Amino acid sequence: MRRIINSLLDNDLYTFSVCYAYLRKFSRALGQYTFVDRNNSVYPKGFAEKLKEQFKMIEELRLSDEELGFMRNKCYYFPNWFFTFLKGFSMDSSELDIAQDEEGHLHISVSGYLWRTVFWEMPILSTISELSHELRGEFAHYNREHEYQKSFNKACRLIENGVKFSDFGTRRRFSFEHQDMVIQSFVEAQKKYDKVGFVGSSNVLLAHKYNITPIGTMSHQFIETCSLFGYTEANYIAMDYWQEVYAGNLGIYLYDTYTRDAFFKNFTVLHAKLFDGLRVDSGDNVEALEAIIGKYKELGIDPSVKSIVFSNSLNVDEAIALHHTVNNRMKDSYGIGTHFTCDVDNAEPMNIVVKLTAAKITEKRNWKKVVKLSDDLGKYTGDPEEIEICRKTLQIE
């Protein structure tokens, strides 16, 4: 069997940034992650065993000196000791529990120290996605030249319309080779223009290959972990911790773990000045834009000096329309995922996630369930009873 994941850098930047934050602030904390297939897909018989083989092979991977050199150059916000740590790091598939029921549904959980298990989200999702597309026979109909031109045209349209964009598509890509081709097409498209449009990729390996900027800051799991201290102040604590760790770097805050309204109650003038901006990952994008502009004005801050990153299931048309709506009122950019890396003819994208569902701050504590609400009701993840506790605590309708 061919190995799908061939480098530890074949992961999103936020995996590394959250790992470092965990080492700094939650070095003894443990977590449990759960795989969720929102389409309740039925997988072919033996799929779970194929996954186990893939993840066992990942244990062989180590970061090369060349890969670490790229990270030292581009990820200047990490200290030298973190690169020494990464040089010795390896994955451990015993942290995974993978099963397939009689109906063909997948059941996957991950358990272990958070600074270790944070690395499993992307390999699980990208492997399931690629293996599914392959076993469905969709690889046989893949036309690289046609798909390259589609991607190239998308980049040209975005750049011509003044949109700054990055690839966020690792988790639900058609294949690694396709994501590689997409990035190549963007790099080539960018050469046609004097103005900058394509700014980078969340995938560190592909950023390395094309010598572009790895893009990303944090994921919801870090804020979920901070909810061990209580839902009411989880965002406040997460913002404080993030600034302690990164001292002004990686300054885009992902605010929607417990809805925008709950976040705004924790968003002080100090935080608004310390963070470069906010990422919109759920809810209505225009409504979020106007609310964020209003919040900055309420805090006495000119929103035009702040950044807003949209990453909520966007396509090219939506990104262009949003950019015109922003109309220079904020510094806007767009992280686009599945529309870039799985918009393939005759292929159906997956709708899968891996979310932190329980944590404890040290080995001696009891497990506590954690949840993610967001501004989309359909994207709530976690134990239903715990979701209800969170909603009542935060007075969310």
Phi and psi in degrees as a GROMACS rama.xvg file:
@    title "Ramachandran Plot"
@    xaxis  label "Phi"
@    yaxis  label "Psi"
@TYPE xy
-70.8714  146.002  ARG-2
-86.143  125.73  ARG-3
-78.5267  -45.2736  ILE-4
-94.2357  120.144  ILE-5
-119.658  7.6837  ASN-6
-156.835  145.018  SER-7
-68.1651  -16.8956  LEU-8
-78.1635  -10.6742  LEU-9
-75.4728  68.9141  ASP-10
-157.569  162.652  ASN-11
-81.8607  151.281  ASP-12
-56.9513  -37.4523  LEU-13
-64.0498  -20.8657  TYR-14
-60.113  -44.9959  THR-15
-71.9092  -40.5628  PHE-16
-69.0853  -38.5226  SER-17
-71.7203  -37.3564  VAL-18
-55.9295  -48.6949  CYS-19
-63.0312  -40.3856  TYR-20
-64.4987  -38.3659  ALA-21
-63.4239  -43.9646  TYR-22
-60.7579  -35.5106  LEU-23
-77.7662  -40.6213  ARG-24
-112.901  -22.6724  LYS-25
-138.08  51.4238  PHE-26
-66.4079  -22.3026  SER-27
-105.798  3.04231  ARG-28
-76.1132  144.947  ALA-29
-116.127  153.702  LEU-30
-138.852  159.358  GLY-31
-126.436  125.274  GLN-32
-109.182  150.106  TYR-33
-129.68  134.009  THR-34
-81.7635  133.115  PHE-35
-127.948  124.733  VAL-36
-103.717  104.585  ASP-37
-67.7485  -17.793  ARG-38
-94.8151  -0.256898  ASN-39
52.9704  46.2272  ASN-40
-64.3586  148.502  SER-41
-100.367  122.086  VAL-42
-99.305  152.263  TYR-43
-62.5901  153.593  PRO-44
-56.8724  134.739  LYS-45
87.0946  3.12065  GLY-46
-62.5823  -41.8422  PHE-47
-60.3523  -39.4108  ALA-48
-66.7428  -36.57  GLU-49
-63.7886  -39.4725  LYS-50
-63.6786  -43.3261  LEU-51
-58.7331  -40.0868  LYS-52
-63.6421  -43.8943  GLU-53
-61.2528  -46.0451  GLN-54
-74.202  -25.067  PHE-55
-67.3821  -38.0661  LYS-56
-68.3851  -27.2196  MET-57
-63.4599  -26.2707  ILE-58
-59.4052  -22.5292  GLU-59
-75.6246  -16.8452  GLU-60
-77.8381  141.384  LEU-61
-137.829  150.173  ARG-62
-73.8202  135.013  LEU-63
-82.5634  164.535  SER-64
-61.9172  -35.5849  ASP-65
-65.1776  -43.5628  GLU-66
-64.1535  -43.154  GLU-67
-66.0269  -34.1391  LEU-68
-63.6032  -39.5448  GLY-69
-62.0856  -45.0715  PHE-70
-64.9062  -39.7112  MET-71
-59.078  -37.5791  ARG-72
-74.3336  -45.6708  ASN-73
-88.7118  -33.27  LYS-74
-102.447  62.8189  CYS-75
-64.456  -15.0157  TYR-76
-81.3564  -7.77338  TYR-77
-92.2608  140.853  PHE-78
-77.4955  164.966  PRO-79
-60.1329  -35.7515  ASN-80
-63.7043  -27.6625  TRP-81
-68.6607  -34.9222  PHE-82
-71.0494  -33.2402  PHE-83
-63.6483  -42.0552  THR-84
-59.2895  -47.3844  PHE-85
-64.1999  -33.8212  LEU-86
-60.3308  -32.7123  LYS-87
-97.6714  2.68441  GLY-88
-79.9664  143.08  PHE-89
-145.118  154.72  SER-90
-81.3538  156.925  MET-91
-134.106  106.294  ASP-92
-70.5437  -9.10347  SER-93
-69.7291  -12.7166  SER-94
-75.1717  -8.13569  GLU-95
-103.57  144.486  LEU-96
-124.336  111.775  ASP-97
-121.528  128.277  ILE-98
-145.581  160.631  ALA-99
-134.526  125.562  GLN-100
-81.0743  177.689  ASP-101
-62.9215  -27.1029  GLU-102
-82.2938  -11.4151  GLU-103
101.66  4.29947  GLY-104
-78.3024  146.542  HIS-105
-90.8959  142.375  LEU-106
-131.109  113.277  HIS-107
-131.487  133.535  ILE-108
-134.904  154.732  SER-109
-128.228  137.073  VAL-110
-144.158  134.564  SER-111
159.974  -169.968  GLY-112
-61.7809  136.34  TYR-113
-59.9645  -38.4872  LEU-114
-65.6992  -18.005  TRP-115
-94.958  -50.7712  ARG-116
-72.4197  -15.7646  THR-117
-57.761  -24.4389  VAL-118
-76.818  -7.52591  PHE-119
-87.3784  -23.4131  TRP-120
-53.6434  -56.1988  GLU-121
-65.6593  -46.9608  MET-122
-58.7067  -38.8662  PRO-123
-61.5905  -50.6961  ILE-124
-68.6394  -46.7606  LEU-125
-68.8558  -32.9125  SER-126
-69.8511  -45.9089  THR-127
-60.0121  -43.4837  ILE-128
-63.3154  -51.8298  SER-129
-64.3408  -43.5767  GLU-130
-63.71  -37.227  LEU-131
-64.9891  -45.7065  SER-132
-62.8901  -37.2051  HIS-133
-66.8445  -47.5571  GLU-134
-71.0364  -23.7381  LEU-135
-73.5712  -9.20179  ARG-136
85.2938  11.5394  GLY-137
-75.2967  -21.8358  GLU-138
-63.086  -32.7747  PHE-139
-65.3131  -25.2088  ALA-140
-100.436  6.97093  HIS-141
-75.244  126.461  TYR-142
-113.753  99.7719  ASN-143
-61.0301  -44.2896  ARG-144
-61.2197  -42.5916  GLU-145
-64.9749  -44.7256  HIS-146
-68.8614  -34.6703  GLU-147
-61.1546  -45.7571  TYR-148
-65.0162  -37.6005  GLN-149
-59.6518  -47.0635  LYS-150
-66.0854  -42.5723  SER-151
-59.2814  -43.5866  PHE-152
-66.2348  -37.3886  ASN-153
-60.0511  -47.2222  LYS-154
-61.9477  -42.6328  ALA-155
-61.3677  -44.2834  CYS-156
-61.6988  -43.2069  ARG-157
-65.1436  -45.9287  LEU-158
-64.8381  -43.1268  ILE-159
-62.4819  -27.8551  GLU-160
-93.263  9.31595  ASN-161
76.9673  18.3864  GLY-162
-89.4624  129.29  VAL-163
-93.6526  126.191  LYS-164
-141.474  158.143  PHE-165
-140.624  160.196  SER-166
-85.3203  123.544  ASP-167
-118.756  30.5819  PHE-168
-103.359  19.8029  GLY-169
-62.7849  -43.3569  THR-170
-67.3157  -33.8085  ARG-171
-124.718  39.0321  ARG-172
-73.2737  155.686  ARG-173
-64.2303  -44.1132  PHE-174
-166.66  164.877  SER-175
-61.9292  -42.3573  PHE-176
-60.8014  -37.6528  GLU-177
-68.9173  -43.4146  HIS-178
-61.4514  -39.8799  GLN-179
-57.8801  -46.9673  ASP-180
-62.6845  -39.6471  MET-181
-60.2053  -46.9864  VAL-182
-63.0727  -41.8221  ILE-183
-58.7165  -42.885  GLN-184
-65.403  -36.3376  SER-185
-67.9115  -42.4461  PHE-186
-60.9667  -42.9993  VAL-187
-68.5381  -39.7776  GLU-188
-62.9243  -40.2461  ALA-189
-61.1066  -29.9931  GLN-190
-64.2894  -19.009  LYS-191
-76.522  -15.7257  LYS-192
-123.921  148.473  TYR-193
-79.7397  -37.0907  ASP-194
-79.5572  145.14  LYS-195
-81.9804  129.716  VAL-196
-123.187  -56.5529  GLY-197
-80.9068  117.363  PHE-198
-107.578  -12.4939  VAL-199
154.493  -171.988  GLY-200
-134.439  146.023  SER-201
-71.2993  -20.0252  SER-202
-80.4024  115.965  ASN-203
-69.3462  -36.3098  VAL-204
-63.9521  -44.2743  LEU-205
-73.1575  -31.643  LEU-206
-61.446  -41.0643  ALA-207
-63.4048  -47.184  HIS-208
-59.5838  -40.5927  LYS-209
-103.472  8.20816  TYR-210
51.2692  50.0733  ASN-211
-116.427  176.016  ILE-212
-80.7958  127.967  THR-213
-73.3171  130.347  PRO-214
-111.111  138.523  ILE-215
146.699  163.113  GLY-216
-133.339  -74.7231  THR-217
-137.001  170.789  MET-218
-124.356  167.538  SER-219
-58.9685  -28.3875  HIS-220
-59.7909  -31.5248  GLN-221
-65.995  -41.9032  PHE-222
-68.6799  -38.1196  ILE-223
-58.5041  -41.8609  GLU-224
-62.9145  -38.6393  THR-225
-66.9497  -16.9716  CYS-226
-71.2127  -7.97104  SER-227
-59.0379  -23.4689  LEU-228
-91.3078  -1.14369  PHE-229
122.777  143.487  GLY-230
-69.4106  -33.6958  TYR-231
-60.5977  -39.8747  THR-232
-111.095  14.327  GLU-233
-58.8522  -45.6672  ALA-234
-65.4803  -39.4666  ASN-235
-60.2045  -47.9125  TYR-236
-64.5775  -42.6936  ILE-237
-61.6537  -42.0557  ALA-238
-64.4942  -43.0467  MET-239
-61.6847  -47.327  ASP-240
-62.045  -43.6288  TYR-241
-62.2869  -40.0835  TRP-242
-69.9957  -35.0521  GLN-243
-61.5199  -39.5754  GLU-244
-77.3228  -44.4342  VAL-245
-107.524  -8.02634  TYR-246
47.959  47.6022  ALA-247
98.3734  -15.5389  GLY-248
-83.5887  163.928  ASN-249
48.3293  57.5028  LEU-250
-96.4284  24.9286  GLY-251
-100.808  118.708  ILE-252
-96.0731  133.046  TYR-253
-89.8165  106.158  LEU-254
-97.3741  -8.77269  TYR-255
-98.3059  18.8835  ASP-256
-58.5212  -36.797  THR-257
-126.354  33.2672  TYR-258
81.5991  154.285  THR-259
-64.6918  -40.3811  ARG-260
-61.6339  -42.074  ASP-261
-65.5778  -38.8549  ALA-262
-63.3677  -43.1513  PHE-263
-58.5796  -29.6385  PHE-264
-68.1938  -21.8088  LYS-265
-100.803  -7.73163  ASN-266
-87.2258  95.4074  PHE-267
-88.2403  170.434  THR-268
-57.8579  -41.8684  VAL-269
-58.1745  -50.0063  LEU-270
-63.9485  -40.8699  HIS-271
-61.9189  -31.8839  ALA-272
-82.3246  -33.6225  LYS-273
-74.0702  -37.5925  LEU-274
-88.9571  141.89  PHE-275
-66.6946  -32.0193  ASP-276
174.869  -164.107  GLY-277
-130.022  152.901  LEU-278
-109.848  129.943  ARG-279
-97.2246  113.443  VAL-280
-122.529  2.22862  ASP-281
-161.453  169.469  SER-282
80.5805  -172.303  GLY-283
-79.2312  122.88  ASP-284
-63.3262  -42.8408  ASN-285
-68.7267  -41.8526  VAL-286
-60.3881  -41.6444  GLU-287
-64.3696  -43.5055  ALA-288
-56.3381  -50.6889  LEU-289
-65.155  -38.3497  GLU-290
-65.443  -40.8182  ALA-291
-67.9335  -43.0098  ILE-292
-59.1728  -44.007  ILE-293
-62.5851  -38.5084  GLY-294
-66.8597  -44.0438  LYS-295
-60.3048  -42.7158  TYR-296
-63.9859  -39.9371  LYS-297
-59.8773  -34.4705  GLU-298
-86.0859  2.61409  LEU-299
78.3186  25.747  GLY-300
-116.514  134.877  ILE-301
-70.5755  112.595  ASP-302
-63.5861  -21.2619  PRO-303
-68.1396  -16.5382  SER-304
-93.4422  -1.66838  VAL-305
-105.784  155.822  LYS-306
-99.8658  148.576  SER-307
-133.482  126.838  ILE-308
-113.033  120.685  VAL-309
-96.7925  129.341  PHE-310
-141.855  26.9539  SER-311
-99.1244  81.0331  ASN-312
51.0535  51.3256  SER-313
-88.1429  155.361  LEU-314
-121.257  179.768  ASN-315
-62.0071  -46.6115  VAL-316
-59.6147  -43.0909  ASP-317
-66.5894  -39.4977  GLU-318
-64.3474  -42.8429  ALA-319
-64.2797  -44.2374  ILE-320
-62.7119  -41.772  ALA-321
-64.1529  -41.3074  LEU-322
-59.6938  -41.5703  HIS-323
-67.843  -33.2425  HIS-324
-69.0477  -40.0133  THR-325
-60.3474  -46.0911  VAL-326
52.2207  48.0431  ASN-327
67.2074  10.3423  ASN-328
-75.7807  -20.7039  ARG-329
-143.703  168.571  MET-330
-88.5489  100.099  LYS-331
-98.5386  144.575  ASP-332
-146.521  167.917  SER-333
-137.043  122.78  TYR-334
-101.379  111.857  GLY-335
-113.603  131.633  ILE-336
-108.079  -93.6931  GLY-337
-58.1161  -35.4956  THR-338
-63.3915  -24.0373  HIS-339
-87.7779  -46.5417  PHE-340
-103.355  -3.70825  THR-341
-142.422  25.9027  CYS-342
-89.5181  68.279  ASP-343
-112.09  135.816  VAL-344
-54.9222  136.1  ASP-345
62.6845  26.2108  ASN-346
-128.243  138.453  ALA-347
-105.477  116.43  GLU-348
-63.2301  150.599  PRO-349
-77.1369  160.58  MET-350
-129.035  74.231  ASN-351
-128.311  149.031  ILE-352
-143.198  160.657  VAL-353
-124.75  121.92  VAL-354
-126.634  146.486  LYS-355
-67.9843  126.634  LEU-356
-121.976  -10.6287  THR-357
-157.947  152.77  ALA-358
-157.08  161.283  ALA-359
-147.983  143.341  LYS-360
-76.7829  -23.1611  ILE-361
-143.823  168.965  THR-362
-60.5235  -27.3182  GLU-363
-86.5154  -10.1025  LYS-364
-85.2163  165.383  ARG-365
-83.481  153.725  ASN-366
-66.058  140.979  TRP-367
-123.701  131.909  LYS-368
-69.8189  140.382  LYS-369
-124.946  154.224  VAL-370
-136.994  164.396  VAL-371
-127.755  129.183  LYS-372
-101.421  -53.7024  LEU-373
67.2127  -176.73  SER-374
-100.666  14.5237  ASP-375
-121.041  119.084  ASP-376
-56.4282  -38.2775  LEU-377
-70.1331  -11.3481  GLY-378
-101.262  8.71586  LYS-379
-62.492  133.031  TYR-380
-132.701  145.429  THR-381
124.176  -178.273  GLY-382
-63.918  128.539  ASP-383
-56.8629  -39.6089  PRO-384
-66.7327  -38.4093  GLU-385
-70.3862  -34.6348  GLU-386
-60.3289  -41.8341  ILE-387
-66.1831  -39.1744  GLU-388
-61.7465  -44.4375  ILE-389
-62.0184  -45.401  CYS-390
-60.5634  -44.3766  ARG-391
-68.8983  -38.5138  LYS-392
-62.3354  -41.1762  THR-393
-92.1506  1.24278  LEU-394
56.4304  47.7406  GLN-395
-93.7144  127.826  ILE-396
